[in-house]
Amino acid sequence: MLRTPDTISTLRDVLAQCHTIAVVGLSPQWHRPSHFAAKYMQAHGYRVIPVNPLVAREGGQILGETAYASVTEASAALAAQGARIDMVDCFRKSEDIPPLAAEAIAVGAQCLWMQLGVFNEAAGAQAEAAGLRVIQNRCVKIEHARLFGGLGWMGVNTQVISSKRLRKLPY
């Protein structure tokens, strides 16, 4: 059983301390959940590093950042810039998590975050034993919006409170 509690204070600490996020499985397609969550985090001051082997093979970019084939490759490139990966955010199947946990440990990340529906107790225990905080079955975007005031009607913070539904969206 994992020891990192998914308390509000833990989630708030992780989101406040981890400013560079390697998003494993980040899609270049705007309508995919990984792209939407990464774009939201980027808009809120986080540096998002795409980890997508298919895009990296073509030398492409996602959200204006160079895509890398692995967390290790991304970490090496960031180290050359004097930066490091703070969080490894996994948009992958639960079975794909053990090698990602090993990479997160190897690069010295502070947190291994598994998105909604993703659980891997063994990989999580391995990461926690190495000193990483482990969050499972949670969405970075949802938790950030919930804890830092970004939620509103349809997930958009309009800063307008009303009981009437808008006929025309503000965007």
MODELLER restraints for C-alpha pairs under 7 A, 6 or more apart:
rsr = mdl.restraints
at = mdl.atoms
rsr.add(forms.Gaussian(group=physical.xy_distance, feature=features.Distance(at['CA:1:A'], at['CA:121:A']), mean=6.63, stdev=0.5))
rsr.add(forms.Gaussian(group=physical.xy_distance, feature=features.Distance(at['CA:2:A'], at['CA:121:A']), mean=6.74, stdev=0.5))
rsr.add(forms.Gaussian(group=physical.xy_distance, feature=features.Distance(at['CA:2:A'], at['CA:124:A']), mean=6.61, stdev=0.5))
rsr.add(forms.Gaussian(group=physical.xy_distance, feature=features.Distance(at['CA:2:A'], at['CA:125:A']), mean=5.75, stdev=0.5))
rsr.add(forms.Gaussian(group=physical.xy_distance, feature=features.Distance(at['CA:4:A'], at['CA:133:A']), mean=6.15, stdev=0.5))
rsr.add(forms.Gaussian(group=physical.xy_distance, feature=features.Distance(at['CA:4:A'], at['CA:134:A']), mean=6.03, stdev=0.5))
rsr.add(forms.Gaussian(group=physical.xy_distance, feature=features.Distance(at['CA:6:A'], at['CA:135:A']), mean=6.63, stdev=0.5))
rsr.add(forms.Gaussian(group=physical.xy_distance, feature=features.Distance(at['CA:12:A'], at['CA:147:A']), mean=6.71, stdev=0.5))
rsr.add(forms.Gaussian(group=physical.xy_distance, feature=features.Distance(at['CA:15:A'], at['CA:144:A']), mean=6.99, stdev=0.5))
rsr.add(forms.Gaussian(group=physical.xy_distance, feature=features.Distance(at['CA:18:A'], at['CA:86:A']), mean=4.92, stdev=0.5))
rsr.add(forms.Gaussian(group=physical.xy_distance, feature=features.Distance(at['CA:18:A'], at['CA:87:A']), mean=5.94, stdev=0.5))
rsr.add(forms.Gaussian(group=physical.xy_distance, feature=features.Distance(at['CA:19:A'], at['CA:46:A']), mean=5.01, stdev=0.5))
rsr.add(forms.Gaussian(group=physical.xy_distance, feature=features.Distance(at['CA:19:A'], at['CA:47:A']), mean=6.20, stdev=0.5))
rsr.add(forms.Gaussian(group=physical.xy_distance, feature=features.Distance(at['CA:19:A'], at['CA:86:A']), mean=6.41, stdev=0.5))
rsr.add(forms.Gaussian(group=physical.xy_distance, feature=features.Distance(at['CA:20:A'], at['CA:46:A']), mean=5.94, stdev=0.5))
rsr.add(forms.Gaussian(group=physical.xy_distance, feature=features.Distance(at['CA:20:A'], at['CA:47:A']), mean=4.70, stdev=0.5))
rsr.add(forms.Gaussian(group=physical.xy_distance, feature=features.Distance(at['CA:20:A'], at['CA:48:A']), mean=6.06, stdev=0.5))
rsr.add(forms.Gaussian(group=physical.xy_distance, feature=features.Distance(at['CA:20:A'], at['CA:85:A']), mean=5.30, stdev=0.5))
rsr.add(forms.Gaussian(group=physical.xy_distance, feature=features.Distance(at['CA:20:A'], at['CA:86:A']), mean=5.24, stdev=0.5))
rsr.add(forms.Gaussian(group=physical.xy_distance, feature=features.Distance(at['CA:20:A'], at['CA:87:A']), mean=6.47, stdev=0.5))
rsr.add(forms.Gaussian(group=physical.xy_distance, feature=features.Distance(at['CA:21:A'], at['CA:47:A']), mean=6.12, stdev=0.5))
rsr.add(forms.Gaussian(group=physical.xy_distance, feature=features.Distance(at['CA:21:A'], at['CA:48:A']), mean=4.98, stdev=0.5))
rsr.add(forms.Gaussian(group=physical.xy_distance, feature=features.Distance(at['CA:21:A'], at['CA:49:A']), mean=5.96, stdev=0.5))
rsr.add(forms.Gaussian(group=physical.xy_distance, feature=features.Distance(at['CA:21:A'], at['CA:85:A']), mean=6.08, stdev=0.5))
rsr.add(forms.Gaussian(group=physical.xy_distance, feature=features.Distance(at['CA:21:A'], at['CA:86:A']), mean=6.02, stdev=0.5))
rsr.add(forms.Gaussian(group=physical.xy_distance, feature=features.Distance(at['CA:21:A'], at['CA:87:A']), mean=4.77, stdev=0.5))
rsr.add(forms.Gaussian(group=physical.xy_distance, feature=features.Distance(at['CA:21:A'], at['CA:88:A']), mean=5.90, stdev=0.5))
rsr.add(forms.Gaussian(group=physical.xy_distance, feature=features.Distance(at['CA:21:A'], at['CA:89:A']), mean=6.63, stdev=0.5))
rsr.add(forms.Gaussian(group=physical.xy_distance, feature=features.Distance(at['CA:22:A'], at['CA:48:A']), mean=5.98, stdev=0.5))
rsr.add(forms.Gaussian(group=physical.xy_distance, feature=features.Distance(at['CA:22:A'], at['CA:49:A']), mean=4.54, stdev=0.5))
rsr.add(forms.Gaussian(group=physical.xy_distance, feature=features.Distance(at['CA:22:A'], at['CA:50:A']), mean=5.97, stdev=0.5))
rsr.add(forms.Gaussian(group=physical.xy_distance, feature=features.Distance(at['CA:22:A'], at['CA:51:A']), mean=6.51, stdev=0.5))
rsr.add(forms.Gaussian(group=physical.xy_distance, feature=features.Distance(at['CA:22:A'], at['CA:71:A']), mean=6.90, stdev=0.5))
rsr.add(forms.Gaussian(group=physical.xy_distance, feature=features.Distance(at['CA:22:A'], at['CA:85:A']), mean=6.40, stdev=0.5))
rsr.add(forms.Gaussian(group=physical.xy_distance, feature=features.Distance(at['CA:22:A'], at['CA:87:A']), mean=6.17, stdev=0.5))
rsr.add(forms.Gaussian(group=physical.xy_distance, feature=features.Distance(at['CA:22:A'], at['CA:88:A']), mean=4.89, stdev=0.5))
rsr.add(forms.Gaussian(group=physical.xy_distance, feature=features.Distance(at['CA:22:A'], at['CA:89:A']), mean=6.02, stdev=0.5))
rsr.add(forms.Gaussian(group=physical.xy_distance, feature=features.Distance(at['CA:23:A'], at['CA:48:A']), mean=6.72, stdev=0.5))
rsr.add(forms.Gaussian(group=physical.xy_distance, feature=features.Distance(at['CA:23:A'], at['CA:49:A']), mean=6.03, stdev=0.5))
rsr.add(forms.Gaussian(group=physical.xy_distance, feature=features.Distance(at['CA:23:A'], at['CA:50:A']), mean=5.26, stdev=0.5))
rsr.add(forms.Gaussian(group=physical.xy_distance, feature=features.Distance(at['CA:23:A'], at['CA:51:A']), mean=5.77, stdev=0.5))
rsr.add(forms.Gaussian(group=physical.xy_distance, feature=features.Distance(at['CA:23:A'], at['CA:88:A']), mean=6.14, stdev=0.5))
rsr.add(forms.Gaussian(group=physical.xy_distance, feature=features.Distance(at['CA:23:A'], at['CA:89:A']), mean=4.78, stdev=0.5))
rsr.add(forms.Gaussian(group=physical.xy_distance, feature=features.Distance(at['CA:23:A'], at['CA:90:A']), mean=6.12, stdev=0.5))
rsr.add(forms.Gaussian(group=physical.xy_distance, feature=features.Distance(at['CA:24:A'], at['CA:50:A']), mean=6.52, stdev=0.5))
rsr.add(forms.Gaussian(group=physical.xy_distance, feature=features.Distance(at['CA:24:A'], at['CA:51:A']), mean=4.62, stdev=0.5))
rsr.add(forms.Gaussian(group=physical.xy_distance, feature=features.Distance(at['CA:24:A'], at['CA:52:A']), mean=6.44, stdev=0.5))
rsr.add(forms.Gaussian(group=physical.xy_distance, feature=features.Distance(at['CA:24:A'], at['CA:89:A']), mean=6.06, stdev=0.5))
rsr.add(forms.Gaussian(group=physical.xy_distance, feature=features.Distance(at['CA:24:A'], at['CA:90:A']), mean=4.98, stdev=0.5))
rsr.add(forms.Gaussian(group=physical.xy_distance, feature=features.Distance(at['CA:24:A'], at['CA:91:A']), mean=5.79, stdev=0.5))
rsr.add(forms.Gaussian(group=physical.xy_distance, feature=features.Distance(at['CA:25:A'], at['CA:51:A']), mean=6.01, stdev=0.5))
rsr.add(forms.Gaussian(group=physical.xy_distance, feature=features.Distance(at['CA:25:A'], at['CA:52:A']), mean=5.44, stdev=0.5))
rsr.add(forms.Gaussian(group=physical.xy_distance, feature=features.Distance(at['CA:25:A'], at['CA:90:A']), mean=6.77, stdev=0.5))
rsr.add(forms.Gaussian(group=physical.xy_distance, feature=features.Distance(at['CA:25:A'], at['CA:91:A']), mean=5.11, stdev=0.5))
rsr.add(forms.Gaussian(group=physical.xy_distance, feature=features.Distance(at['CA:25:A'], at['CA:92:A']), mean=6.15, stdev=0.5))
rsr.add(forms.Gaussian(group=physical.xy_distance, feature=features.Distance(at['CA:26:A'], at['CA:34:A']), mean=5.22, stdev=0.5))
rsr.add(forms.Gaussian(group=physical.xy_distance, feature=features.Distance(at['CA:26:A'], at['CA:35:A']), mean=5.93, stdev=0.5))
rsr.add(forms.Gaussian(group=physical.xy_distance, feature=features.Distance(at['CA:26:A'], at['CA:50:A']), mean=5.68, stdev=0.5))
rsr.add(forms.Gaussian(group=physical.xy_distance, feature=features.Distance(at['CA:26:A'], at['CA:51:A']), mean=6.28, stdev=0.5))
rsr.add(forms.Gaussian(group=physical.xy_distance, feature=features.Distance(at['CA:26:A'], at['CA:52:A']), mean=6.12, stdev=0.5))
rsr.add(forms.Gaussian(group=physical.xy_distance, feature=features.Distance(at['CA:27:A'], at['CA:34:A']), mean=6.07, stdev=0.5))
rsr.add(forms.Gaussian(group=physical.xy_distance, feature=features.Distance(at['CA:27:A'], at['CA:35:A']), mean=5.52, stdev=0.5))
rsr.add(forms.Gaussian(group=physical.xy_distance, feature=features.Distance(at['CA:28:A'], at['CA:35:A']), mean=6.55, stdev=0.5))
rsr.add(forms.Gaussian(group=physical.xy_distance, feature=features.Distance(at['CA:28:A'], at['CA:62:A']), mean=5.53, stdev=0.5))
rsr.add(forms.Gaussian(group=physical.xy_distance, feature=features.Distance(at['CA:29:A'], at['CA:35:A']), mean=6.66, stdev=0.5))
rsr.add(forms.Gaussian(group=physical.xy_distance, feature=features.Distance(at['CA:30:A'], at['CA:36:A']), mean=6.52, stdev=0.5))
rsr.add(forms.Gaussian(group=physical.xy_distance, feature=features.Distance(at['CA:34:A'], at['CA:91:A']), mean=6.60, stdev=0.5))
rsr.add(forms.Gaussian(group=physical.xy_distance, feature=features.Distance(at['CA:37:A'], at['CA:141:A']), mean=5.19, stdev=0.5))
rsr.add(forms.Gaussian(group=physical.xy_distance, feature=features.Distance(at['CA:38:A'], at['CA:48:A']), mean=6.50, stdev=0.5))
rsr.add(forms.Gaussian(group=physical.xy_distance, feature=features.Distance(at['CA:40:A'], at['CA:141:A']), mean=6.60, stdev=0.5))
rsr.add(forms.Gaussian(group=physical.xy_distance, feature=features.Distance(at['CA:41:A'], at['CA:141:A']), mean=6.51, stdev=0.5))
rsr.add(forms.Gaussian(group=physical.xy_distance, feature=features.Distance(at['CA:42:A'], at['CA:48:A']), mean=6.06, stdev=0.5))
rsr.add(forms.Gaussian(group=physical.xy_distance, feature=features.Distance(at['CA:49:A'], at['CA:65:A']), mean=6.34, stdev=0.5))
rsr.add(forms.Gaussian(group=physical.xy_distance, feature=features.Distance(at['CA:49:A'], at['CA:67:A']), mean=6.90, stdev=0.5))
rsr.add(forms.Gaussian(group=physical.xy_distance, feature=features.Distance(at['CA:50:A'], at['CA:62:A']), mean=6.46, stdev=0.5))
rsr.add(forms.Gaussian(group=physical.xy_distance, feature=features.Distance(at['CA:50:A'], at['CA:65:A']), mean=6.88, stdev=0.5))
rsr.add(forms.Gaussian(group=physical.xy_distance, feature=features.Distance(at['CA:50:A'], at['CA:66:A']), mean=6.87, stdev=0.5))
rsr.add(forms.Gaussian(group=physical.xy_distance, feature=features.Distance(at['CA:50:A'], at['CA:67:A']), mean=4.76, stdev=0.5))
rsr.add(forms.Gaussian(group=physical.xy_distance, feature=features.Distance(at['CA:50:A'], at['CA:68:A']), mean=6.30, stdev=0.5))
rsr.add(forms.Gaussian(group=physical.xy_distance, feature=features.Distance(at['CA:51:A'], at['CA:67:A']), mean=5.58, stdev=0.5))
rsr.add(forms.Gaussian(group=physical.xy_distance, feature=features.Distance(at['CA:51:A'], at['CA:68:A']), mean=4.82, stdev=0.5))
rsr.add(forms.Gaussian(group=physical.xy_distance, feature=features.Distance(at['CA:51:A'], at['CA:69:A']), mean=5.67, stdev=0.5))
rsr.add(forms.Gaussian(group=physical.xy_distance, feature=features.Distance(at['CA:51:A'], at['CA:70:A']), mean=5.74, stdev=0.5))
rsr.add(forms.Gaussian(group=physical.xy_distance, feature=features.Distance(at['CA:51:A'], at['CA:71:A']), mean=6.48, stdev=0.5))
rsr.add(forms.Gaussian(group=physical.xy_distance, feature=features.Distance(at['CA:52:A'], at['CA:67:A']), mean=6.11, stdev=0.5))
rsr.add(forms.Gaussian(group=physical.xy_distance, feature=features.Distance(at['CA:52:A'], at['CA:68:A']), mean=5.96, stdev=0.5))
rsr.add(forms.Gaussian(group=physical.xy_distance, feature=features.Distance(at['CA:52:A'], at['CA:69:A']), mean=5.45, stdev=0.5))
rsr.add(forms.Gaussian(group=physical.xy_distance, feature=features.Distance(at['CA:53:A'], at['CA:68:A']), mean=6.30, stdev=0.5))
rsr.add(forms.Gaussian(group=physical.xy_distance, feature=features.Distance(at['CA:53:A'], at['CA:69:A']), mean=3.90, stdev=0.5))
rsr.add(forms.Gaussian(group=physical.xy_distance, feature=features.Distance(at['CA:53:A'], at['CA:70:A']), mean=6.94, stdev=0.5))
rsr.add(forms.Gaussian(group=physical.xy_distance, feature=features.Distance(at['CA:55:A'], at['CA:67:A']), mean=6.25, stdev=0.5))
rsr.add(forms.Gaussian(group=physical.xy_distance, feature=features.Distance(at['CA:56:A'], at['CA:67:A']), mean=4.87, stdev=0.5))
rsr.add(forms.Gaussian(group=physical.xy_distance, feature=features.Distance(at['CA:56:A'], at['CA:68:A']), mean=4.91, stdev=0.5))
rsr.add(forms.Gaussian(group=physical.xy_distance, feature=features.Distance(at['CA:56:A'], at['CA:69:A']), mean=5.43, stdev=0.5))
rsr.add(forms.Gaussian(group=physical.xy_distance, feature=features.Distance(at['CA:60:A'], at['CA:66:A']), mean=6.23, stdev=0.5))
rsr.add(forms.Gaussian(group=physical.xy_distance, feature=features.Distance(at['CA:60:A'], at['CA:67:A']), mean=6.02, stdev=0.5))
rsr.add(forms.Gaussian(group=physical.xy_distance, feature=features.Distance(at['CA:61:A'], at['CA:67:A']), mean=5.15, stdev=0.5))
rsr.add(forms.Gaussian(group=physical.xy_distance, feature=features.Distance(at['CA:68:A'], at['CA:74:A']), mean=5.53, stdev=0.5))
rsr.add(forms.Gaussian(group=physical.xy_distance, feature=features.Distance(at['CA:71:A'], at['CA:103:A']), mean=6.27, stdev=0.5))
rsr.add(forms.Gaussian(group=physical.xy_distance, feature=features.Distance(at['CA:72:A'], at['CA:103:A']), mean=6.22, stdev=0.5))
rsr.add(forms.Gaussian(group=physical.xy_distance, feature=features.Distance(at['CA:72:A'], at['CA:107:A']), mean=6.47, stdev=0.5))
rsr.add(forms.Gaussian(group=physical.xy_distance, feature=features.Distance(at['CA:75:A'], at['CA:84:A']), mean=6.16, stdev=0.5))
rsr.add(forms.Gaussian(group=physical.xy_distance, feature=features.Distance(at['CA:75:A'], at['CA:85:A']), mean=6.20, stdev=0.5))
rsr.add(forms.Gaussian(group=physical.xy_distance, feature=features.Distance(at['CA:75:A'], at['CA:107:A']), mean=6.37, stdev=0.5))
rsr.add(forms.Gaussian(group=physical.xy_distance, feature=features.Distance(at['CA:78:A'], at['CA:84:A']), mean=5.64, stdev=0.5))
rsr.add(forms.Gaussian(group=physical.xy_distance, feature=features.Distance(at['CA:85:A'], at['CA:109:A']), mean=5.67, stdev=0.5))
rsr.add(forms.Gaussian(group=physical.xy_distance, feature=features.Distance(at['CA:86:A'], at['CA:109:A']), mean=4.67, stdev=0.5))
rsr.add(forms.Gaussian(group=physical.xy_distance, feature=features.Distance(at['CA:86:A'], at['CA:110:A']), mean=5.21, stdev=0.5))
rsr.add(forms.Gaussian(group=physical.xy_distance, feature=features.Distance(at['CA:86:A'], at['CA:111:A']), mean=6.58, stdev=0.5))
rsr.add(forms.Gaussian(group=physical.xy_distance, feature=features.Distance(at['CA:87:A'], at['CA:109:A']), mean=5.55, stdev=0.5))
rsr.add(forms.Gaussian(group=physical.xy_distance, feature=features.Distance(at['CA:87:A'], at['CA:110:A']), mean=5.86, stdev=0.5))
rsr.add(forms.Gaussian(group=physical.xy_distance, feature=features.Distance(at['CA:87:A'], at['CA:111:A']), mean=4.71, stdev=0.5))
rsr.add(forms.Gaussian(group=physical.xy_distance, feature=features.Distance(at['CA:87:A'], at['CA:112:A']), mean=5.96, stdev=0.5))
rsr.add(forms.Gaussian(group=physical.xy_distance, feature=features.Distance(at['CA:88:A'], at['CA:104:A']), mean=6.30, stdev=0.5))
rsr.add(forms.Gaussian(group=physical.xy_distance, feature=features.Distance(at['CA:88:A'], at['CA:109:A']), mean=6.96, stdev=0.5))
rsr.add(forms.Gaussian(group=physical.xy_distance, feature=features.Distance(at['CA:88:A'], at['CA:111:A']), mean=6.34, stdev=0.5))
rsr.add(forms.Gaussian(group=physical.xy_distance, feature=features.Distance(at['CA:88:A'], at['CA:112:A']), mean=5.05, stdev=0.5))
rsr.add(forms.Gaussian(group=physical.xy_distance, feature=features.Distance(at['CA:88:A'], at['CA:113:A']), mean=6.02, stdev=0.5))
rsr.add(forms.Gaussian(group=physical.xy_distance, feature=features.Distance(at['CA:89:A'], at['CA:112:A']), mean=6.31, stdev=0.5))
rsr.add(forms.Gaussian(group=physical.xy_distance, feature=features.Distance(at['CA:89:A'], at['CA:113:A']), mean=4.70, stdev=0.5))
rsr.add(forms.Gaussian(group=physical.xy_distance, feature=features.Distance(at['CA:89:A'], at['CA:114:A']), mean=6.01, stdev=0.5))
rsr.add(forms.Gaussian(group=physical.xy_distance, feature=features.Distance(at['CA:90:A'], at['CA:113:A']), mean=6.12, stdev=0.5))
rsr.add(forms.Gaussian(group=physical.xy_distance, feature=features.Distance(at['CA:90:A'], at['CA:114:A']), mean=4.96, stdev=0.5))
rsr.add(forms.Gaussian(group=physical.xy_distance, feature=features.Distance(at['CA:90:A'], at['CA:115:A']), mean=6.06, stdev=0.5))
rsr.add(forms.Gaussian(group=physical.xy_distance, feature=features.Distance(at['CA:91:A'], at['CA:114:A']), mean=6.94, stdev=0.5))
rsr.add(forms.Gaussian(group=physical.xy_distance, feature=features.Distance(at['CA:91:A'], at['CA:115:A']), mean=5.89, stdev=0.5))
rsr.add(forms.Gaussian(group=physical.xy_distance, feature=features.Distance(at['CA:93:A'], at['CA:118:A']), mean=6.32, stdev=0.5))
rsr.add(forms.Gaussian(group=physical.xy_distance, feature=features.Distance(at['CA:94:A'], at['CA:118:A']), mean=5.01, stdev=0.5))
rsr.add(forms.Gaussian(group=physical.xy_distance, feature=features.Distance(at['CA:94:A'], at['CA:119:A']), mean=5.41, stdev=0.5))
rsr.add(forms.Gaussian(group=physical.xy_distance, feature=features.Distance(at['CA:94:A'], at['CA:120:A']), mean=5.70, stdev=0.5))
rsr.add(forms.Gaussian(group=physical.xy_distance, feature=features.Distance(at['CA:97:A'], at['CA:120:A']), mean=6.69, stdev=0.5))
rsr.add(forms.Gaussian(group=physical.xy_distance, feature=features.Distance(at['CA:97:A'], at['CA:123:A']), mean=6.48, stdev=0.5))
rsr.add(forms.Gaussian(group=physical.xy_distance, feature=features.Distance(at['CA:98:A'], at['CA:123:A']), mean=4.82, stdev=0.5))
rsr.add(forms.Gaussian(group=physical.xy_distance, feature=features.Distance(at['CA:101:A'], at['CA:112:A']), mean=6.80, stdev=0.5))
rsr.add(forms.Gaussian(group=physical.xy_distance, feature=features.Distance(at['CA:101:A'], at['CA:123:A']), mean=5.91, stdev=0.5))
rsr.add(forms.Gaussian(group=physical.xy_distance, feature=features.Distance(at['CA:101:A'], at['CA:127:A']), mean=5.96, stdev=0.5))
rsr.add(forms.Gaussian(group=physical.xy_distance, feature=features.Distance(at['CA:104:A'], at['CA:112:A']), mean=6.79, stdev=0.5))
rsr.add(forms.Gaussian(group=physical.xy_distance, feature=features.Distance(at['CA:105:A'], at['CA:127:A']), mean=6.37, stdev=0.5))
rsr.add(forms.Gaussian(group=physical.xy_distance, feature=features.Distance(at['CA:105:A'], at['CA:130:A']), mean=6.57, stdev=0.5))
rsr.add(forms.Gaussian(group=physical.xy_distance, feature=features.Distance(at['CA:109:A'], at['CA:132:A']), mean=6.94, stdev=0.5))
rsr.add(forms.Gaussian(group=physical.xy_distance, feature=features.Distance(at['CA:110:A'], at['CA:132:A']), mean=5.02, stdev=0.5))
rsr.add(forms.Gaussian(group=physical.xy_distance, feature=features.Distance(at['CA:110:A'], at['CA:133:A']), mean=6.30, stdev=0.5))
rsr.add(forms.Gaussian(group=physical.xy_distance, feature=features.Distance(at['CA:111:A'], at['CA:132:A']), mean=5.01, stdev=0.5))
rsr.add(forms.Gaussian(group=physical.xy_distance, feature=features.Distance(at['CA:111:A'], at['CA:133:A']), mean=4.59, stdev=0.5))
rsr.add(forms.Gaussian(group=physical.xy_distance, feature=features.Distance(at['CA:111:A'], at['CA:134:A']), mean=5.80, stdev=0.5))
rsr.add(forms.Gaussian(group=physical.xy_distance, feature=features.Distance(at['CA:112:A'], at['CA:132:A']), mean=6.64, stdev=0.5))
rsr.add(forms.Gaussian(group=physical.xy_distance, feature=features.Distance(at['CA:112:A'], at['CA:133:A']), mean=6.26, stdev=0.5))
rsr.add(forms.Gaussian(group=physical.xy_distance, feature=features.Distance(at['CA:112:A'], at['CA:134:A']), mean=4.94, stdev=0.5))
rsr.add(forms.Gaussian(group=physical.xy_distance, feature=features.Distance(at['CA:112:A'], at['CA:135:A']), mean=6.43, stdev=0.5))
rsr.add(forms.Gaussian(group=physical.xy_distance, feature=features.Distance(at['CA:113:A'], at['CA:134:A']), mean=5.89, stdev=0.5))
rsr.add(forms.Gaussian(group=physical.xy_distance, feature=features.Distance(at['CA:113:A'], at['CA:135:A']), mean=4.76, stdev=0.5))
rsr.add(forms.Gaussian(group=physical.xy_distance, feature=features.Distance(at['CA:113:A'], at['CA:136:A']), mean=6.11, stdev=0.5))
rsr.add(forms.Gaussian(group=physical.xy_distance, feature=features.Distance(at['CA:114:A'], at['CA:135:A']), mean=6.01, stdev=0.5))
rsr.add(forms.Gaussian(group=physical.xy_distance, feature=features.Distance(at['CA:114:A'], at['CA:136:A']), mean=4.65, stdev=0.5))
rsr.add(forms.Gaussian(group=physical.xy_distance, feature=features.Distance(at['CA:114:A'], at['CA:137:A']), mean=5.83, stdev=0.5))
rsr.add(forms.Gaussian(group=physical.xy_distance, feature=features.Distance(at['CA:114:A'], at['CA:138:A']), mean=6.58, stdev=0.5))
rsr.add(forms.Gaussian(group=physical.xy_distance, feature=features.Distance(at['CA:115:A'], at['CA:136:A']), mean=6.43, stdev=0.5))
rsr.add(forms.Gaussian(group=physical.xy_distance, feature=features.Distance(at['CA:115:A'], at['CA:137:A']), mean=5.12, stdev=0.5))
rsr.add(forms.Gaussian(group=physical.xy_distance, feature=features.Distance(at['CA:115:A'], at['CA:138:A']), mean=5.01, stdev=0.5))
rsr.add(forms.Gaussian(group=physical.xy_distance, feature=features.Distance(at['CA:115:A'], at['CA:139:A']), mean=5.00, stdev=0.5))
rsr.add(forms.Gaussian(group=physical.xy_distance, feature=features.Distance(at['CA:116:A'], at['CA:137:A']), mean=4.05, stdev=0.5))
rsr.add(forms.Gaussian(group=physical.xy_distance, feature=features.Distance(at['CA:116:A'], at['CA:138:A']), mean=4.80, stdev=0.5))
rsr.add(forms.Gaussian(group=physical.xy_distance, feature=features.Distance(at['CA:116:A'], at['CA:139:A']), mean=5.62, stdev=0.5))
rsr.add(forms.Gaussian(group=physical.xy_distance, feature=features.Distance(at['CA:117:A'], at['CA:137:A']), mean=5.08, stdev=0.5))
rsr.add(forms.Gaussian(group=physical.xy_distance, feature=features.Distance(at['CA:118:A'], at['CA:136:A']), mean=6.34, stdev=0.5))
rsr.add(forms.Gaussian(group=physical.xy_distance, feature=features.Distance(at['CA:118:A'], at['CA:137:A']), mean=5.28, stdev=0.5))
rsr.add(forms.Gaussian(group=physical.xy_distance, feature=features.Distance(at['CA:119:A'], at['CA:136:A']), mean=5.78, stdev=0.5))
rsr.add(forms.Gaussian(group=physical.xy_distance, feature=features.Distance(at['CA:119:A'], at['CA:137:A']), mean=6.36, stdev=0.5))
rsr.add(forms.Gaussian(group=physical.xy_distance, feature=features.Distance(at['CA:124:A'], at['CA:134:A']), mean=6.04, stdev=0.5))
rsr.add(forms.Gaussian(group=physical.xy_distance, feature=features.Distance(at['CA:128:A'], at['CA:134:A']), mean=6.47, stdev=0.5))
rsr.add(forms.Gaussian(group=physical.xy_distance, feature=features.Distance(at['CA:145:A'], at['CA:151:A']), mean=5.18, stdev=0.5))
rsr.add(forms.Gaussian(group=physical.xy_distance, feature=features.Distance(at['CA:150:A'], at['CA:156:A']), mean=6.62, stdev=0.5))
rsr.add(forms.Gaussian(group=physical.xy_distance, feature=features.Distance(at['CA:150:A'], at['CA:157:A']), mean=5.05, stdev=0.5))
rsr.add(forms.Gaussian(group=physical.xy_distance, feature=features.Distance(at['CA:151:A'], at['CA:157:A']), mean=5.22, stdev=0.5))
rsr.add(forms.Gaussian(group=physical.xy_distance, feature=features.Distance(at['CA:152:A'], at['CA:158:A']), mean=6.44, stdev=0.5))
